[in-house]
Amino acid sequence: MNAELAADRQVLADLVRRFASDEIAPNVQAWDDAGEFPRGLYARAAELGLLGLGYPEELGGTAASYSLKLPAWVALARHGKSGGVLASLFSHNIGLPPVVLHASDALRREVVPPVLRGEKIAALAITEPGGGSDVAALRTTARLDGDHYVVNGEKTFITSGMRADWITVAVRTGEGRGAGGISMLLVPGDAPGLTRTRLSKMGWLCSDTATLHFDNVRVPARYLLGHEGEGFRMIMGNFNGERIGLAAGALGFSQACLDEALAWARERKAFGTALVEHQAVRHKLVDMQMRIASTEAWIEAVSAEGDALEAAGRHNAPEWVAQICLLKNHATQTMQFCADQAVQILGGMGFMRGTVSERIYREVKVMMIGGGAEEIMKELAARQMGWL
């Protein structure tokens, strides 16, 4: 890593750490209790340049490589201590990339800048009630009627689903089943016929998650992204960035668990000595650090490889996609291990609402499932490596 990149990473990480520590972490429990966080947080994140990180300058963003964004993602998780805040505050990072890459120039300029300024919220809608990871089997339809598409169907588990002003929706424009008939359509949040149902969850309590209902929703044909039938390829390409982000978040949350567990072990006394002086507790902390270190090294390597492939024009190289899948599993398993060990070290306090480890313990499973469940990641990795 060159000196300039290292310096930029440090500056960005320090900025994010201060923002997360001062403006997110102290409020997380209250936001969880309320079931939402203030919409004004979007504007604050935009003011700091965080919403626009990695987006084209002409659209109001700041160009950034995977390696530059990585420490920001990790710091937000480690010091913000809430997957719910991160999921909704940055839902545009899965909703906007298809727009940036495939929309007309006019549509890009209409949609993207207000989102990056924190004025509008963007979301992605792929999953349906009848099928999760089987994207090719989706049933929501979009039928062309004059200069509009008419959309019918349902989407579920949609992050920012209640608040979103723009929703990038996977629809079936072709006949029959399979990947070939899938397209991507941008749907305005105020479109007549679109209704939303809030969902209750085990974790991510301050992130709104919804089921979306499309009942003859008319969407201008100019909101089609790319061409009909290209949606499946867009979805698969979009997953790469999402999965790296999930891995980075998992790393940060693992560090947050270790931070809390180590602080508790130093302060809490049992049998006349601090917990950290007991070998059994020290070994738990060391095991956490071992897994964190391996995850950190792997995600740094995958990010650097991604940057090199981007420069070479090989955006979805199979060997890199396989590494992302394996990394995502490894990082979330590290998070699971660290959350479990931290709760064990905290004992009864680890079972109490308000501790970081208790919150992260409840958030582990959505990280292991979202963006592609462990089993799907293993299967995709095997295929990308040519084993099948």
C-alpha positions as CSV (number, residue, x, y, z in Angstrom):
1,M,0.0,0.0,0.0
2,N,1.4,3.4,-1.0
3,A,1.9,6.2,1.5
4,E,-0.8,8.4,0.0
5,L,-3.4,5.7,0.2
6,A,-2.4,4.8,3.7
7,A,-2.7,8.5,4.8
8,D,-6.1,8.9,3.1
9,R,-7.3,5.8,4.8
10,Q,-6.2,7.1,8.2
11,V,-7.9,10.4,7.7
12,L,-11.2,8.8,6.6
13,A,-11.1,6.2,9.4
14,D,-10.6,9.0,12.0
15,L,-13.5,11.0,10.6
16,V,-15.8,8.0,10.6
17,R,-14.7,7.0,14.1
18,R,-15.6,10.4,15.5
19,F,-18.9,10.5,13.7
20,A,-19.9,7.0,14.8
21,S,-18.7,7.5,18.4
22,D,-20.2,10.9,18.9
23,E,-23.4,10.8,16.9
24,I,-24.4,7.2,16.5
25,A,-23.3,5.0,19.4
26,P,-24.7,7.2,22.3
27,N,-28.2,7.1,20.7
28,V,-28.4,3.5,19.4
29,Q,-30.4,2.1,22.4
30,A,-32.9,4.9,22.2
31,W,-33.3,4.4,18.5
32,D,-33.7,0.7,18.9
33,D,-36.4,1.3,21.5
34,A,-38.1,3.8,19.1
35,G,-37.8,1.4,16.1
36,E,-36.2,4.0,13.9
37,F,-33.5,6.7,13.8
38,P,-33.9,10.3,12.8
39,R,-34.0,11.0,9.1
40,G,-31.7,13.9,9.7
41,L,-28.9,11.5,10.2
42,Y,-28.8,11.0,6.4
43,A,-28.1,14.7,5.9
44,R,-25.3,14.6,8.5
45,A,-23.7,11.6,6.9
46,A,-24.0,13.4,3.5
47,E,-22.4,16.5,5.0
48,L,-19.4,14.5,6.0
49,G,-19.2,13.0,2.5
50,L,-20.0,9.4,3.6
51,L,-23.1,8.8,1.5
52,G,-21.2,9.8,-1.6
53,L,-18.1,7.7,-1.0
54,G,-17.4,5.6,-4.1
55,Y,-19.8,7.5,-6.5
56,P,-18.9,9.6,-9.5
57,E,-18.0,13.2,-8.8
58,E,-20.3,14.5,-11.5
59,L,-23.2,13.0,-9.5
60,G,-22.1,14.6,-6.2
61,G,-19.9,11.7,-5.0
62,T,-16.3,11.0,-4.3
63,A,-14.4,8.4,-6.3
64,A,-13.0,5.7,-3.9
65,S,-11.4,2.3,-4.3
66,Y,-12.4,-0.7,-2.2
67,S,-9.2,-0.3,-0.3
68,L,-10.0,3.3,0.6
69,K,-13.6,2.6,1.6
70,L,-12.7,-0.5,3.7
71,P,-11.5,1.3,6.9
72,A,-14.6,3.5,6.8
73,W,-16.9,0.5,6.7
74,V,-15.1,-1.2,9.5
75,A,-15.0,1.9,11.7
76,L,-18.7,2.6,11.2
77,A,-19.5,-0.9,12.6
78,R,-16.9,-0.9,15.3
79,H,-17.6,2.5,16.7
80,G,-21.3,2.9,15.7
81,K,-22.1,-0.5,17.2
82,S,-25.4,-0.9,15.3
83,G,-26.1,-2.9,12.2
84,G,-29.6,-1.4,12.1
85,V,-28.2,2.1,11.6
86,L,-25.7,1.0,9.0
87,A,-28.2,-1.0,7.1
88,S,-30.7,1.8,6.5
89,L,-28.3,4.7,6.5
90,F,-26.4,3.1,3.7
91,S,-29.2,1.2,1.9
92,H,-28.4,3.3,-1.2
93,N,-25.2,1.4,-1.6
94,I,-27.2,-1.6,-2.8
95,G,-30.0,0.5,-4.4
96,L,-28.0,3.0,-6.4
97,P,-25.2,1.1,-8.2
98,P,-27.6,-0.4,-10.8
99,V,-28.9,3.2,-11.4
100,V,-25.3,4.6,-11.7
101,L,-24.2,1.8,-14.1
102,H,-27.3,1.3,-16.2
103,A,-29.7,4.2,-16.1
104,S,-29.9,6.9,-18.8
105,D,-27.8,10.0,-18.0
106,A,-31.0,12.0,-17.4
107,L,-32.3,9.5,-14.9
108,R,-29.0,9.2,-13.1
109,R,-28.9,13.0,-12.7
110,E,-32.5,13.0,-11.5
111,V,-32.1,10.3,-8.9
112,V,-28.6,10.0,-7.6
113,P,-27.5,13.5,-6.4
114,P,-30.5,14.0,-4.0
115,V,-29.8,10.7,-2.4
116,L,-26.1,11.5,-2.0
117,R,-27.1,14.8,-0.4
118,G,-29.2,13.0,2.2
119,E,-32.5,14.4,0.8
120,K,-33.8,11.1,-0.6
121,I,-33.5,7.5,0.4
122,A,-32.8,4.6,-2.0
123,A,-33.5,0.9,-1.5
124,L,-33.1,-2.4,-3.4
125,A,-36.0,-4.8,-3.7
126,I,-35.3,-8.3,-5.0
127,T,-36.4,-10.9,-2.4
128,E,-40.0,-12.2,-2.6
129,P,-42.2,-14.0,0.0
130,G,-42.1,-17.2,-2.1
131,G,-38.4,-17.3,-2.6
132,G,-35.2,-15.9,-1.0
133,S,-31.9,-16.8,-2.7
134,D,-33.5,-18.2,-5.8
135,V,-33.5,-14.9,-7.7
136,A,-34.2,-16.5,-11.1
137,A,-37.5,-17.7,-9.8
138,L,-38.9,-14.3,-8.9
139,R,-42.5,-13.6,-9.9
140,T,-43.1,-9.9,-9.7
141,T,-44.1,-8.8,-13.2
142,A,-43.8,-5.6,-15.2
143,R,-45.9,-5.5,-18.3
144,L,-45.3,-2.7,-20.9
145,D,-48.4,-0.7,-21.5
146,G,-47.7,2.2,-23.8
147,D,-45.1,4.4,-22.3
148,H,-45.4,2.8,-18.8
149,Y,-44.7,-0.5,-17.1
150,V,-47.5,-2.0,-15.0
151,V,-46.0,-3.7,-11.9
152,N,-47.7,-6.4,-9.9
153,G,-46.3,-8.6,-7.1
154,E,-44.6,-8.5,-3.7
155,K,-41.1,-8.0,-2.3
156,T,-40.1,-8.7,1.3
157,F,-37.3,-8.1,3.8
158,I,-36.6,-4.8,2.1
159,T,-34.2,-2.6,4.0
160,S,-35.4,1.1,4.1
161,G,-38.6,-0.3,2.7
162,M,-40.9,2.0,4.7
163,R,-38.9,5.2,4.0
164,A,-37.5,4.7,0.5
165,D,-38.1,7.4,-2.1
166,W,-36.6,5.4,-4.9
167,I,-36.7,1.6,-5.1
168,T,-34.7,-0.4,-7.5
169,V,-36.9,-3.4,-8.2
170,A,-36.2,-6.7,-9.9
171,V,-39.1,-7.6,-12.1
172,R,-40.1,-10.2,-14.7
173,T,-40.6,-8.6,-18.1
174,G,-40.2,-11.8,-20.1
175,E,-42.3,-14.8,-20.4
176,G,-42.0,-18.0,-18.3
177,R,-39.4,-18.5,-15.6
178,G,-35.6,-18.3,-15.4
179,A,-32.9,-15.6,-15.4
180,G,-33.5,-14.5,-19.0
181,G,-36.7,-12.7,-18.4
182,I,-35.6,-10.5,-15.4
183,S,-35.2,-6.8,-15.7
184,M,-34.5,-3.9,-13.3
185,L,-36.9,-1.1,-12.9
186,L,-36.7,2.0,-10.8
187,V,-40.0,2.7,-8.9
188,P,-40.8,6.0,-7.2
189,G,-41.7,5.6,-3.6
190,D,-44.9,7.6,-4.0
191,A,-46.2,5.6,-7.0
192,P,-50.0,5.0,-6.7
193,G,-50.7,1.3,-6.0
194,L,-47.5,0.8,-4.0
195,T,-48.2,0.0,-0.3
196,R,-45.8,-1.1,2.5
197,T,-46.1,-3.3,5.6
198,R,-43.6,-2.9,8.4
199,L,-41.9,-6.1,9.6
200,S,-40.7,-6.9,13.2
201,K,-37.3,-8.5,13.6
202,M,-34.9,-10.1,16.0
203,G,-32.3,-7.5,15.4
204,W,-31.6,-4.3,13.4
205,L,-34.4,-2.8,15.4
206,C,-33.9,0.8,14.4
207,S,-33.7,-0.1,10.7
208,D,-37.1,-0.1,8.9
209,T,-37.7,-3.4,7.1
210,A,-40.8,-3.9,5.0
211,T,-42.9,-6.0,2.6
212,L,-43.8,-4.0,-0.5
213,H,-47.0,-4.6,-2.4
214,F,-47.3,-3.6,-6.0
215,D,-50.9,-3.4,-7.3
216,N,-51.0,-2.2,-10.9
217,V,-48.2,0.3,-10.2
218,R,-47.6,2.3,-13.3
219,V,-43.9,3.3,-13.8
220,P,-42.6,5.4,-16.7
221,A,-40.8,3.2,-19.2
222,R,-37.8,5.5,-19.0
223,Y,-37.2,4.2,-15.5
224,L,-36.1,0.8,-16.9
225,L,-32.4,0.3,-16.2
226,G,-30.5,-0.9,-19.2
227,H,-32.5,-3.2,-21.4
228,E,-35.2,-5.8,-20.8
229,G,-33.7,-9.2,-19.8
230,E,-30.4,-7.7,-18.4
231,G,-31.6,-7.7,-14.8
232,F,-30.1,-10.9,-13.6
233,R,-26.6,-9.9,-14.7
234,M,-27.1,-6.6,-12.9
235,I,-28.2,-8.3,-9.7
236,M,-25.2,-10.7,-9.7
237,G,-22.7,-7.9,-10.2
238,N,-24.3,-5.8,-7.5
239,F,-23.9,-8.6,-5.0
240,N,-20.1,-8.2,-5.0
241,G,-20.0,-4.8,-3.4
242,E,-22.8,-5.8,-1.0
243,R,-20.9,-8.8,0.2
244,I,-17.6,-7.0,0.7
245,G,-19.6,-4.4,2.7
246,L,-21.1,-7.1,4.8
247,A,-17.7,-8.7,5.5
248,A,-16.3,-5.3,6.5
249,G,-19.2,-4.7,8.8
250,A,-18.8,-8.2,10.4
251,L,-15.2,-7.4,11.0
252,G,-16.1,-4.1,12.7
253,F,-18.8,-5.7,14.9
254,S,-16.4,-8.5,15.9
255,Q,-13.9,-5.8,17.0
256,A,-16.7,-4.0,18.9
257,C,-17.5,-7.3,20.8
258,L,-13.8,-7.7,21.7
259,D,-13.5,-4.1,22.8
260,E,-16.4,-4.5,25.2
261,A,-15.4,-7.9,26.5
262,L,-11.8,-6.9,27.1
263,A,-12.9,-3.7,29.0
264,W,-15.3,-5.8,31.1
265,A,-12.7,-8.5,31.8
266,R,-10.3,-5.8,33.1
267,E,-12.8,-4.1,35.3
268,R,-14.9,-7.0,36.6
269,K,-13.6,-9.0,39.5
270,A,-14.3,-12.6,40.3
271,F,-12.8,-14.7,43.1
272,G,-10.6,-11.8,44.1
273,T,-9.1,-10.9,40.8
274,A,-10.0,-9.3,37.5
275,L,-11.6,-11.6,35.0
276,V,-8.7,-11.1,32.6
277,E,-6.3,-12.6,35.1
278,H,-8.2,-15.9,34.7
279,Q,-6.7,-18.1,32.0
280,A,-10.0,-19.3,30.7
281,V,-11.2,-15.8,30.1
282,R,-7.8,-14.7,28.5
283,H,-8.0,-17.6,26.1
284,K,-11.5,-16.6,25.0
285,L,-10.2,-13.0,24.2
286,V,-7.2,-14.4,22.4
287,D,-9.4,-16.7,20.3
288,M,-11.5,-13.7,19.3
289,Q,-8.4,-11.7,18.3
290,M,-7.1,-14.6,16.3
291,R,-10.2,-14.8,14.2
292,I,-10.4,-11.0,13.8
293,A,-6.8,-10.8,12.6
294,S,-7.4,-13.5,9.9
295,T,-10.6,-11.8,8.8
296,E,-8.8,-8.4,8.6
297,A,-5.9,-9.8,6.5
298,W,-8.2,-11.6,4.1
299,I,-10.5,-8.6,3.5
300,E,-7.5,-6.4,2.9
301,A,-6.3,-8.8,0.3
302,V,-9.7,-9.2,-1.4
303,S,-10.1,-5.4,-1.5
304,A,-6.7,-4.9,-3.1
305,E,-7.4,-7.6,-5.6
306,G,-10.7,-6.0,-6.5
307,D,-9.1,-2.7,-7.1
308,A,-6.5,-4.3,-9.4
309,L,-9.2,-6.1,-11.3
310,E,-11.3,-2.9,-11.7
311,A,-8.2,-1.2,-13.1
312,A,-7.8,-4.1,-15.6
313,G,-11.5,-4.0,-16.6
314,R,-12.1,-7.5,-15.1
315,H,-14.9,-6.5,-12.8
316,N,-16.5,-9.9,-12.1
317,A,-13.5,-12.2,-12.5
318,P,-14.6,-15.7,-11.3
319,E,-11.7,-16.2,-8.9
320,W,-12.4,-12.9,-7.2
321,V,-16.1,-13.6,-6.9
322,A,-15.2,-16.9,-5.2
323,Q,-13.0,-15.2,-2.7
324,I,-15.8,-12.7,-1.9
325,C,-18.1,-15.6,-1.2
326,L,-15.7,-17.4,1.1
327,L,-14.7,-14.1,2.8
328,K,-18.3,-13.2,3.5
329,N,-18.8,-16.6,5.2
330,H,-15.5,-16.4,7.2
331,A,-16.2,-12.8,8.4
332,T,-19.7,-13.5,9.5
333,Q,-18.6,-16.7,11.3
334,T,-16.0,-14.6,13.1
335,M,-18.7,-12.1,14.1
336,Q,-20.8,-15.0,15.4
337,F,-17.9,-16.4,17.4
338,C,-16.9,-13.1,18.9
339,A,-20.5,-12.1,19.8
340,D,-21.0,-15.5,21.5
341,Q,-17.7,-15.3,23.5
342,A,-18.3,-11.6,24.5
343,V,-21.8,-12.5,25.9
344,Q,-20.2,-15.4,27.8
345,I,-17.5,-13.2,29.3
346,L,-20.0,-10.5,30.3
347,G,-22.2,-13.2,31.9
348,G,-25.5,-11.9,33.1
349,M,-24.8,-8.4,31.8
350,G,-24.3,-9.9,28.3
351,F,-28.0,-10.9,28.4
352,M,-29.1,-7.4,29.2
353,R,-30.4,-4.9,26.6
354,G,-28.0,-1.9,26.3
355,T,-24.8,-3.9,26.1
356,V,-23.0,-3.9,22.7
357,S,-22.5,-7.6,22.7
358,E,-26.2,-8.4,23.3
359,R,-27.2,-6.2,20.3
360,I,-24.6,-7.7,18.0
361,Y,-25.4,-11.2,19.2
362,R,-29.0,-10.7,17.9
363,E,-27.7,-9.2,14.6
364,V,-25.4,-12.0,13.7
365,K,-27.9,-14.1,11.8
366,V,-29.0,-11.4,9.4
367,M,-25.4,-10.8,8.5
368,M,-25.0,-14.6,7.8
369,I,-28.1,-14.7,5.7
370,G,-28.3,-11.3,4.0
371,G,-26.5,-10.8,0.7
372,G,-26.5,-14.6,0.2
373,A,-26.8,-17.3,2.9
374,E,-23.8,-19.4,3.8
375,E,-25.0,-22.4,1.8
376,I,-25.5,-20.2,-1.3
377,M,-22.0,-18.7,-0.8
378,K,-20.4,-22.1,-0.7
379,E,-22.2,-23.3,-3.8
380,L,-21.4,-20.1,-5.7
381,A,-17.7,-20.2,-4.7
382,A,-17.4,-23.9,-5.8
383,R,-18.9,-23.0,-9.2
384,Q,-16.7,-19.9,-9.7
385,M,-13.6,-22.0,-8.9
386,G,-14.6,-24.5,-11.6
387,W,-15.3,-27.4,-9.3
388,L,-18.7,-28.0,-10.9
